[in-house]
């Protein structure tokens, strides 16, 4: 029988534990488990259950990554200030927001987060708060356009607010940029809407879905932002609002869950590549008024309304993610 070393002309690496980030085609022998292993990639995306929030709620905000996420605000039987941090396994309570609200937006990281806008009841708010990994501080910079049910992108010092609903019950396409101390108005979305989703960074963002006037009441329209103007991108396969969105850029976004007529709680997942949306694996429980964090390869779906409101968290592993495979004779 031909041996691997004669075929490949090289030795197989012997290790006590598997490499953290194996590359496609990499081969090694694990001396602890006495198995031959290799590096591969996932061929399709999938959802798995994560740790539950301590406070079940909906219309909340979230940001960060799959293993270092931040969830804050929302509503259960009243507006919430609750803030929780996720470590990839479970949620831990942290210090609360200064302004209780739902329908807010948030961006940044677990140690440098940003919260803005929302329904503080009985009126909407333009208050902005910054999180340092321990506590929230109210920023002197408030949104120029007071609104709730808006979308977000960016970081604590380079944030982006887009769309939303005004106190006057009018949808807006207003877009604003945050520089770490103040908000500046930019070019508005071409399609004014609220309960939309977004992702990316301040200079490379995407906005999609949401509620619009008329029939049908929800849209699948996607718009991409380059730091100054919006252009129309590919339309979602399922028009929806009240869903969740995340992503690293305007050409790498995930849209999941939401609501669409006639009264359906969506469980659809779609990935955006800057040109078009692709249908992916569905979440286990359809929900709306939910939130998300992370990227197209590793995301979280957090809370929402089933009904009733839920504490459930689901973890997304996207296609093309490195993985370890055991090599067998078969």
C-alpha positions in Angstrom: 0.0 0.0 0.0 1.3 3.4 -0.9 2.1 5.6 2.1 1.1 9.2 2.5 4.8 10.4 2.7 5.6 8.7 -0.6 2.6 10.2 -2.3 3.0 13.7 -0.9 6.7 13.7 -0.3 6.5 15.3 3.1 5.9 14.4 6.8 2.6 14.7 8.5 2.7 17.1 11.5 2.1 15.5 14.9 0.3 17.7 17.4 -1.3 17.2 20.8 -4.3 19.5 20.0 -5.9 20.5 16.8 -4.9 23.8 15.1 -7.2 26.7 16.0 -7.7 27.9 12.4 -6.9 25.0 10.0 -6.6 25.8 6.3 -8.3 23.9 3.5 -6.2 20.8 2.7 -4.0 21.0 5.9 -3.3 17.5 7.3 -2.1 16.6 10.9 -2.1 13.7 13.3 -3.6 14.3 16.8 -1.5 12.3 19.2 -4.0 12.8 22.0 -7.0 11.3 20.2 -4.8 9.1 17.9 -6.6 10.3 14.8 -5.6 11.7 11.4 -7.3 15.0 10.8 -7.5 17.7 8.1 -8.8 21.2 7.5 -12.0 21.8 5.6 -14.8 24.4 5.3 -18.5 24.4 5.9 -20.5 24.0 2.7 -23.7 25.5 4.0 -24.7 27.7 6.8 -26.6 26.5 9.9 -28.1 27.7 13.2 -27.6 26.3 16.6 -29.0 27.2 20.1 -27.0 29.5 22.2 -27.4 30.7 25.8 -30.6 32.5 26.8 -30.8 36.1 27.7 -31.4 36.8 31.4 -34.2 39.2 30.5 -36.5 38.1 27.8 -37.5 41.0 25.6 -38.1 42.3 22.1 -37.4 45.5 20.0 -33.9 45.5 21.7 -30.5 46.5 20.2 -27.4 44.4 19.9 -23.8 44.7 18.7 -20.4 43.0 18.8 -19.4 39.6 17.7 -20.7 36.0 18.2 -18.3 35.4 21.1 -18.3 39.0 22.5 -21.8 40.5 22.0 -23.7 43.2 23.8 -27.6 43.4 24.1 -29.4 46.4 25.6 -32.7 48.1 25.9 -36.0 46.6 24.5 -39.4 45.9 25.9 -41.2 43.2 27.9 -44.0 44.7 30.0 -42.2 48.0 30.1 -39.2 49.8 28.5 -36.0 48.2 29.5 -32.5 49.5 30.5 -31.1 46.0 30.9 -27.7 45.4 29.4 -26.1 41.9 29.0 -22.8 40.7 27.6 -22.4 37.3 25.8 -19.1 35.3 25.8 -20.1 32.7 23.3 -21.8 30.5 25.9 -23.9 32.6 28.3 -25.2 36.1 29.0 -24.0 38.1 32.0 -25.9 41.2 33.4 -24.0 44.5 33.2 -24.8 48.1 34.2 -28.1 49.4 32.7 -28.7 52.1 30.1 -29.4 55.6 31.6 -32.6 55.9 29.4 -35.0 53.1 29.3 -36.3 52.5 25.7 -37.3 50.1 23.0 -36.9 50.4 19.2 -33.4 51.8 19.6 -30.3 51.1 17.6 -26.7 50.2 18.6 -23.3 49.6 17.1 -19.7 49.1 18.1 -18.2 46.4 20.2 -18.8 44.8 23.6 -16.2 47.1 25.2 -17.0 50.2 23.1 -20.7 50.3 22.3 -23.1 53.0 21.2 -26.9 53.2 21.8 -29.1 55.9 20.1 -32.7 56.8 19.4 -35.7 54.7 20.4 -39.1 54.9 22.0 -38.7 56.1 25.6 -42.4 56.4 26.1 -44.6 58.3 25.7 -42.3 60.0 23.2 -39.3 59.1 21.1 -35.8 60.1 22.1 -32.6 61.3 20.4 -30.4 60.5 23.3 -27.0 58.8 22.6 -25.1 56.7 25.1 -21.6 55.2 25.0 -20.6 52.0 26.7 -17.0 51.3 28.0 -17.4 47.6 28.8 -18.8 48.4 32.2 -21.2 51.3 32.2 -23.1 53.7 30.0 -22.4 57.4 29.7 -24.8 59.8 28.0 -23.1 61.6 25.1 -23.5 65.3 24.6 -24.2 64.5 21.0 -27.8 63.7 20.3 -29.4 62.6 17.0 -30.5 65.6 14.9 -33.6 63.7 13.9 -35.4 62.1 16.9 -36.7 58.7 15.9 -37.2 55.0 16.8 -37.2 51.7 14.9 -34.1 52.7 12.9 -31.1 50.8 11.6 -27.4 51.1 12.4 -23.9 50.4 11.2 -20.3 51.3 12.3 -18.4 51.8 15.6 -18.6 53.9 18.7 -16.5 56.7 17.1 -17.8 56.2 13.6 -21.4 55.3 13.8 -24.3 55.4 11.3 -28.0 55.9 11.9 -30.4 55.3 9.1 -34.2 55.4 8.5 -36.7 55.1 11.3 -40.1 56.4 12.5 -40.7 60.0 13.7 -42.9 61.1 16.6 -45.3 62.4 14.0 -45.9 58.9 12.7 -44.0 59.6 9.5 -41.3 57.3 8.1 -37.9 58.9 7.4 -34.9 58.1 5.3 -32.7 60.4 7.4 -29.0 59.3 7.6 -26.6 60.6 10.2 -22.9 60.0 11.0 -21.4 60.0 14.5 -17.8 60.9 15.1 -17.5 60.1 18.8 -19.0 63.3 20.1 -21.7 64.6 17.6 -24.0 63.6 14.8 -23.9 65.1 11.3 -26.7 64.8 8.7 -25.8 63.0 5.5 -27.7 61.9 2.3 -31.0 60.3 3.1 -32.1 56.8 2.0 -33.9 56.8 -1.3 -36.7 54.7 0.3 -37.9 56.2 3.6 -38.8 53.3 6.0 -38.8 52.1 9.5 -38.2 48.7 11.2 -35.5 48.2 8.7 -32.1 46.4 9.2 -28.5 47.3 8.5 -24.9 46.4 8.8 -21.3 47.3 7.8 -19.2 50.3 8.7 -19.7 54.1 8.4 -18.1 54.2 4.9 -19.3 50.9 3.6 -22.8 50.1 4.9 -26.0 48.5 3.8 -29.7 49.1 4.7 -32.4 46.6 3.8 -36.1 45.6 4.3 -38.5 47.6 6.4 -42.0 49.0 6.4 -43.1 51.5 3.8 -46.4 53.3 3.0 -48.9 51.5 0.8 -49.4 47.8 -0.2 -47.5 45.6 0.3 -46.5 47.2 3.6 -43.0 45.7 3.6 -40.1 46.0 1.2 -37.1 44.0 0.2 -35.3 47.0 -1.2 -31.5 47.2 -0.4 -29.4 50.3 -0.4 -25.6 50.6 -0.1 -23.8 53.5 1.5 -20.3 54.6 0.5 -19.8 57.2 3.2 -21.7 60.0 1.4 -24.4 58.6 -0.9 -26.8 55.7 -1.2 -27.2 53.4 -4.3 -29.7 50.7 -4.9 -28.5 47.1 -4.6 -30.1 43.7 -5.0 -33.6 43.1 -3.6 -34.2 40.6 -0.8 -35.9 37.3 -1.8 -38.4 37.9 1.0 -39.7 41.4 1.6 -39.9 41.9 5.4 -39.7 44.3 8.3 -39.0 44.0 12.0 -36.1 41.6 11.3 -32.5 41.6 12.2 -29.3 42.5 10.3 -25.6 42.4 10.8 -22.4 42.2 8.7 -18.9 43.5 8.3 -19.5 45.6 5.2 -22.0 46.7 2.6 -21.1 43.7 0.5 -21.2 41.1 3.3 -24.4 41.2 5.3 -26.9 38.8 6.9 -30.6 39.4 7.2 -32.7 37.1 9.3 -36.2 36.6 10.8 -38.8 39.5 10.7 -42.4 39.8 9.8 -44.3 39.8 6.5 -48.0 39.6 5.5 -50.3 37.9 6.0 -49.2 37.8 9.6 -46.2 35.5 9.3 -43.2 35.5 11.7 -40.3 34.9 9.3 -37.6 32.4 9.9 -35.8 33.1 6.7 -32.0 33.8 6.5 -30.5 35.6 3.6 -26.8 36.5 2.8 -25.8 39.5 0.8 -22.7 39.7 -1.3 -22.9 43.2 -2.6 -24.9 42.1 -5.7 -27.7 39.7 -4.7 -29.3 37.9 -1.7 -29.0 34.1 -1.3 -31.4 32.0 0.8 -29.7 30.1 3.6 -30.8 27.8 6.5 -33.8 29.0 8.5 -33.7 29.7 12.2 -35.5 27.2 14.5 -38.1 29.6 15.7 -39.6 32.4 13.5 -39.6 35.7 15.3 -39.8 39.4 14.7 -38.7 42.6 16.6 -35.4 40.8 17.2 -31.8 41.9 17.0 -28.5 40.5 15.6 -24.8 40.9 16.0 -21.7 39.5 14.2 -20.9 38.7 10.6 -22.0 36.5 7.7 -19.7 33.7 9.0 -20.5 34.0 12.7 -23.6 35.8 13.9 -26.1 35.8 16.7 -29.9 36.2 16.7 -31.0 37.6 20.0 -34.4 37.9 21.7 -37.6 39.0 19.8 -41.3 38.3 19.7 -42.5 34.8 18.9 -45.1 35.5 20.6 -44.6 36.1 23.4 -41.3 37.8 23.9 -38.3 35.4 24.1 -34.9 35.1 25.7 -33.7 32.7 23.0 -30.3 33.2 21.3 -29.3 31.3 18.2 -25.8 31.1 16.7 -25.1 31.2 13.0 -22.2 29.5 11.3 -22.0 30.5 7.7 -20.8 28.7 4.6 -17.0 28.7 4.0 -16.1 28.7 7.7 -12.9 26.7 8.5 -13.6 23.4 10.3 -11.7 20.3 11.4 -12.5 17.0 9.9 -11.5 13.5 11.0 -10.0 11.4 8.2 -11.2 7.8 8.2 -10.6 4.8 5.9 -14.1 5.1 4.5 
